[in-house]
Each structure stands twice: as C-alpha cells, then as structure tokens.
Amino acid sequence: MDFQSVNPLNVRLNLISGNLLPMTADGTVFSTFWKIHSVFVWLLTAVHTSVLIYGCTLVPREKALKDGSVALVITVEVIFMVMQIHARKRLVLQLIKKMNEILCLKNEMIKDIVIALLKSMKIPLKFYWMAGVVSIIVWCSAPFVVILERNYFFYVDYRMPVFYAEEPFSISIFVLGTLILMVSSMYTFTKKVSVDSYMIHMILLVTAQYKYIASKLSMIFQDGIHNNGPKERYSNVDCYTEKEIKSLCQHHNLTLQIILLLKTLLSLNLSLIYVNSVFRFCFIGVMILSISSTTLLETSMIIIYASGAIVQLYILCSCVQQLLDAGIEITDKAFHEEWYRYGKSIKHMFVILIMANNLDCKLSTFDNLNLSLSSFMQILNSSYSIAILLSKTT
C-alpha cells in the first residue's frame, strides 16, 4: 500500500483530466500518451478560457453574469491550483515520500483506517463528477434546438458567452463551436474534480494517521497489565508499553512533519477555494433565481449541477474538519483508560502527547478563510446574500 495504489479513483482522475500531478515519491514520469493527452487538454483549456473572457465582453451583462461567470470562476481556480501544486513539485515529492514511509509498514490497523476513510469519500466524489459532466453535456447541447429555426446565429445563441467567429455565423461554425465548448467545459470540470480529489486524498491520509495514533494508544493501555507497586515499576510489561508508546511518539512526530508540508502546499489553495466558492455559489444562485425564464430541462440541469457543487464543497469542508478534530482527539480515548497506574516515564510521555493536542492542525494561512463545517454554511449564506443583491441590479 502506498500513496498511489491506495486510491485508484484519484489516479484515474489525474490521468483523464490531464493534470498529471505527482503520484510517486521518485516523481515517475508519465507515459508519452498521457503527456500528449495532457498537452491537448491544456490547449483546450487555454482556448476555452480565452474565448470565454472575450465572449463576456460581447454579450449583454445579464447573459455574461448568468451563463459565463460560473465557468470563468472554476477555470481560474483550476489553473491556479494545478499550477501551484506543480510549482512545488519538490515539496509534493517530499510529502509523498514521508507518507509512503508510513503506508508501506505492514500494519493492518493503519490499512483499515486509511481504506475506510477513503471509501467514505468515493461515492460522493463520483456523484459530484458525474452530476457535473451530465449537466454540462445537456446544458451545452440545449442550443442545438435553434438549428431547426434559422440558418444564422449570434453570440448569445451559445450556451455560454464565447467568441469563435464574427456574428452572424453559419450552422457549421455554430455546431463546431458548441461541440468545442462542451468538450472543453467537461475537461475543465474534470480538472477541478481531479485537483479536489488529490487534495482530499492527502488530507484524509494524514487524518488516518491521527486516528491510528488515538486508537493504538487506547489499545496499549487497555492491553497492559498495571503495576501494583514500586518494585514492579520496571516490569517487562512496563518496558513493552514504554517501547510501544515511544514508537507511537515517533509516528506522531512524522505525522507533524507531514502536516507542516501539507500546510505549506495547500494553504493558498484552500483559501482560494473559500473565496472562489463564495463567488461560484453566488453565480449559481443568480442562475437559480432566473429559473422562471428557463425551460424545465435547463432548470433540472441547474439543480443537478448546484447539488453536485454543494456536495463538492461539503466533502472538502468535512475532510478538513475531520483533520482538525482528529488532531485534537489523539489522547481522548486513552485518557479514560488507567494510564495513571503505569510508571513515571510512561506517564511523562502520555502527558507530552496530551500537550501535543494543543498544536493547531489548520491548513489555511488565514483563519477567516479556513475550510470547516462551520465555514460551509458561512459560504452558502454569503453567496445567497450576494446573489440576491446581483439579481436586483441586473
């Protein structure tokens, strides 16, 4: 078990999206096919971004706000996050190496905890991905109905405000532009899912270490035979317990090193996700508030896409919250065991672990931009308020 093999979904998303984020400690190079695929996807993303930005200047403000802003926000977020991780490749490889030092141990308890945590996020991530892709396909295909009505088209006829040719343009340009828009939007969204999955994968692997330490520490005190007097203080049982706790302390120190690397790597990304999520849900809110002027099919796609986006944000907030909780609950289980009946050295080590609970596991640099379950509702409330304001001004 290692960083790559423990999560096949993360590996597949990384390849399909063309992100090609590091998966091994030695920075193994991807095959030529996936490199070419990645170049194609990035070129498609660059074209998509360019025509979208320019297209927003050519259509009415309401059209740009309702149909182009969500895509633009996601594209900017994806490009920044992926580039930021690639720019810190050496740091990523160092993190993966330290994580593999733990995962490669033949420890069934660690394996079970890791698999259970990753499995809990597998279905929500798949729902988020599939809901987004399906809604994008249907959403971008809706304008094809217009082909039956006329032979020339304008910028506003595209589902999103994009520019491929001067208006009015022919059916062939309209169909080709719509197909390019659909494919590029699907890949951009898959890039977003992939980088989210990559960060979630890292966060959950660290969370698993804290959960392991908490469970193992409790088991050590449960299984030990307590001392009855000073003469038995250095019994074989005490020596074994002391050895196990020392090993656990070393594991904890390694986990703290990984946390510092993870914070350095993801702090900006998580802060960006917080800010971008406010704008993203704000623009989704604008789309929802304008449902009365859309068809039933378009309304359904907006709701499906919004549901997937909410699931995505909740997954991220939930994972960070789990890490925060696990980091301060290391000794909670063991504290209720009879640890106080052991020798002085064991008590001392346990007290040090209790003090380590005060170490902050927050990954974001800015406290007010830190993701958690409480910030999940703050983001949605802020987005709704801004959406109401924007809908009144357009």
Secondary structure by P-SEA (a helix, b strand, c coil): cccccccaaaaaaaaaaccccccccccccccaaaaaaaaaaaaaaaaaaaaaaaaaacccaaaaacccaaaaaaaaaaaaaaaaaaaaaaaaaaaaaaaaaaaacccaaaaaaaaaaaaaaaaaaaaaaaaaaaaaaaaaacccccccccccccccccccccccccccccaaaaaaaaaaaaaaaaaaaaaaaaaaaaaaaaaaaaaaaaaaaaaaaaaaaaabbbbccccccccaaaaaaaaaaaaaaaaaaaaaaaaaaaaaccaaaaaaaaaaaaaaaaaaaaaaaacccccaaaaaaaaaaaaaaaaaaaaaaaaaaaaaaaaaaccccccccccccccaaaaaaaaaaaaaccccccccccccccccaaaaaaaaaaaaaaaaaaaaac
